[in-house]
Amino acid sequence: MPKTLYWLQCGGCGGDTMSALSAETPDLVETLGHLDLEVLWHPSISVGGHLEHRRLIESIVNGKQRLDILCVEGAVIRGPGGTGMYDKFAGEPKKNLLARLARQAQFVVAMGTCASFGGIGADSEVEATGVQFHRAEKGGFLGTTFVSQGGTPVINLPGCPCHTEVIVGALTALATGEALELTGQQTPVEWYGLLIHQGCVRNEYHEYRVEESDFGKKGCLFFHLGCHGPLAHGPCNKFLWGRRSSKTRVGVPCFGCTRPDFPQPHPFFYTRNIADIPLELPEGVDRAHYLAYKGMAAAAAPKRLQKRETRV
């Protein structure tokens, strides 16, 4: 019997759908075929009409149609005043539809940062929240105690958008019965157990504090340009985007789009600091040791790095 998937778009831009459609070798259609995964509904690729869609939902909610994987894209909109009427389906708050579908699903997957943590609409007048987190705090829309029919909490796949390889990998794991080990933020360790910094081609420049204050150059972007590479978890320098590159590889700072606080309230291309030491330090580093170490490292930087020459 094929596994089934329903894709619900809530308050978001549809970027995670575009990321999924960007899969190649195999593409998304080939992937679904290999996995024997039946898409019951996806707003971009399903061809059924409105009445057919309503009947499908009723069948799922009543338990007549099995639902294995519920993918939620976009934040859950609760405004105005907790009613959810800013985001409706068939005249009803879409959050109510999400709650009914989630109760039937074997697995619930939050696609992208908005669905995972609330994203751009969190703490705004639209009262957006994540499916099971609000920013970094567990709870969100479904609450702290929610588990799916399969006995798991919501699986968060943050990113703006979520990386194509992560979407395909997660669907593959769930469709084939492979368990996903989760972090404290309910993200799969396989893809979010490493920092963006790990695999960055600028690591040596970072270690010797060879800094840049403009885009497109070879040095480290962390100290002046607000790069979140040492602060954010994700696979961008492991898989690369389009299997070709990443922001840091072309001289653009990592935005930290997988973090619960994305988008940040302060400027993206500026590193906040005290006495020239970044306010946010790399994971596991204390300020006193960082101050001493980075001062010595900068003084000891090899001339080839100061000249922005890559090791041969």
Residue pairs with C-beta under 8 A, 6 or more apart in sequence:
1 66
2 36
2 37
2 38
3 35
3 36
3 37
3 38
3 68
3 69
3 174
3 175
4 37
4 38
4 39
4 40
4 65
4 66
4 67
4 68
4 69
5 37
5 38
5 39
5 40
5 42
5 68
5 69
5 70
5 71
5 171
6 39
6 40
6 41
6 60
6 67
6 69
6 70
6 71
6 101
6 105
7 17
7 39
7 41
7 42
7 43
7 71
7 73
8 70
8 71
8 72
8 73
8 94
8 97
8 98
8 101
9 17
9 43
9 73
9 74
10 72
10 73
10 74
10 75
10 76
10 77
10 87
10 94
10 95
10 98
10 114
10 115
11 74
11 75
11 76
11 77
11 86
11 87
11 114
11 121
11 126
11 128
12 73
12 74
12 75
12 112
12 114
12 115
12 119
13 74
14 44
14 73
14 74
15 112
15 160
15 161
16 73
16 111
16 112
16 115
16 159
16 161
16 162
16 167
17 42
17 43
17 44
17 73
18 161
19 159
19 161
19 162
19 163
19 164
19 167
20 28
20 164
20 167
20 168
21 28
21 44
22 164
22 242
23 31
23 164
23 167
23 168
24 243
26 34
28 168
31 37
31 168
31 171
31 172
32 38
32 39
35 171
35 172
35 175
35 176
36 175
37 69
37 171
37 175
39 45
39 46
40 56
40 60
40 65
40 67
41 48
41 53
41 56
46 53
48 56
54 90
56 65
57 97
57 100
57 101
59 65
60 67
60 101
60 104
61 100
61 101
61 104
63 104
67 101
67 104
67 105
67 106
68 105
68 106
68 107
68 174
68 175
69 105
69 106
69 107
69 109
69 171
69 174
69 175
70 101
70 102
70 104
70 105
70 107
70 108
70 109
70 148
71 109
71 111
72 98
72 108
72 109
72 110
72 111
72 115
72 131
73 111
73 112
73 114
73 115
74 112
74 114
74 115
75 114
75 115
75 118
75 119
75 120
75 121
75 122
75 128
75 129
75 130
76 84
76 94
76 95
76 98
76 115
76 128
76 129
76 130
76 131
76 140
76 141
77 84
77 86
77 87
77 93
77 94
77 95
77 121
77 126
77 127
77 128
78 84
78 95
78 126
78 127
78 128
78 129
78 141
79 85
79 86
79 125
79 126
79 127
79 128
80 86
80 125
80 127
82 127
83 93
84 93
84 94
84 95
84 96
85 93
86 126
86 127
87 93
87 94
87 95
87 126
88 94
89 97
95 141
98 131
98 141
99 141
99 142
102 108
102 131
102 142
102 146
102 148
103 149
104 149
105 148
105 149
105 150
106 148
106 149
106 150
107 148
107 150
107 152
107 155
107 174
108 131
108 132
108 142
108 148
108 154
108 155
109 154
109 155
109 157
109 170
109 174
110 116
110 130
110 131
110 132
110 154
110 155
110 156
110 157
110 158
111 157
111 162
111 167
112 119
112 157
112 158
112 159
112 160
112 161
112 162
113 119
113 158
113 159
113 160
113 162
113 257
113 258
113 259
113 260
113 262
114 120
114 121
114 128
114 130
114 160
115 130
115 131
115 156
116 130
116 131
116 133
116 156
116 157
116 158
116 185
116 187
116 260
117 130
117 133
117 134
117 135
117 136
117 140
117 156
117 158
117 260
117 261
117 262
118 128
118 129
118 130
118 133
118 134
118 135
118 140
118 260
119 128
119 130
119 160
119 262
119 263
120 128
120 263
121 127
121 128
122 128
122 129
122 130
122 134
122 135
123 135
129 140
129 141
130 140
130 141
130 156
131 140
131 141
131 142
131 154
131 156
132 138
132 139
132 140
132 141
132 142
132 143
132 144
132 146
132 153
132 154
132 156
132 186
133 139
133 140
133 154
133 156
133 185
133 186
133 260
134 140
135 260
135 261
136 185
136 260
136 261
138 144
138 186
140 154
142 154
146 153
146 154
147 153
148 154
153 182
153 186
154 186
155 170
155 174
155 180
155 182
155 186
155 187
155 188
156 185
156 186
156 187
157 166
157 167
157 170
157 187
157 188
157 191
158 185
158 187
158 192
158 234
158 257
158 258
158 259
158 260
158 262
159 166
159 234
159 257
159 258
160 255
160 257
160 258
160 262
163 191
163 234
163 235
163 236
163 239
163 241
164 239
164 241
165 191
165 235
165 239
166 188
166 191
166 235
166 239
169 188
169 190
169 191
170 180
170 188
172 178
173 179
173 180
173 188
174 180
180 188
180 189
180 190
181 188
181 189
181 190
182 188
182 189
183 189
183 192
183 193
183 233
185 192
185 260
187 233
187 258
191 234
191 235
191 238
192 233
192 234
192 235
192 258
193 233
194 233
194 234
194 235
194 238
195 229
195 230
195 231
195 232
195 233
195 234
195 282
195 283
196 228
196 229
196 230
196 232
196 233
196 234
196 236
196 237
196 246
196 248
196 254
196 256
196 258
197 203
197 206
197 229
197 230
197 237
197 282
198 237
198 238
199 237
199 238
200 206
200 229
200 237
200 246
200 248
200 249
201 237
201 248
201 249
202 218
202 219
202 220
202 221
202 229
202 248
204 305
204 311
205 211
205 218
205 219
205 220
205 305
206 220
206 222
206 229
206 230
207 297
208 297
208 298
208 300
208 301
208 302
208 305
209 220
209 223
209 294
209 297
209 298
209 301
210 219
210 220
210 298
210 301
210 305
210 306
210 308
211 219
211 220
211 222
211 223
211 224
212 218
212 219
212 220
212 221
212 224
212 225
212 251
213 224
213 225
214 225
215 225
215 251
215 252
216 250
216 251
216 252
217 251
217 308
218 251
218 308
218 310
219 305
219 308
220 227
221 227
221 229
221 248
221 251
221 252
221 253
221 254
222 229
222 230
222 253
222 271
222 278
223 271
223 273
223 278
224 270
224 271
225 253
225 269
225 270
225 271
226 253
226 267
226 268
226 269
226 270
226 271
227 248
227 253
227 254
227 271
228 253
228 254
228 255
228 256
228 259
229 237
229 248
229 253
229 254
230 281
230 282
230 283
231 256
231 259
231 280
231 282
231 283
232 254
232 256
232 257
232 258
232 259
233 258
233 259
234 257
234 258
236 246
236 247
236 248
236 254
237 246
237 248
237 249
240 246
240 249
247 253
247 254
247 255
248 254
253 268
253 269
255 262
255 263
255 268
256 262
256 264
257 263
266 272
271 278
272 278
272 279
272 280
273 279
277 287
277 290
277 291
277 294
281 287
281 290
282 290
304 311
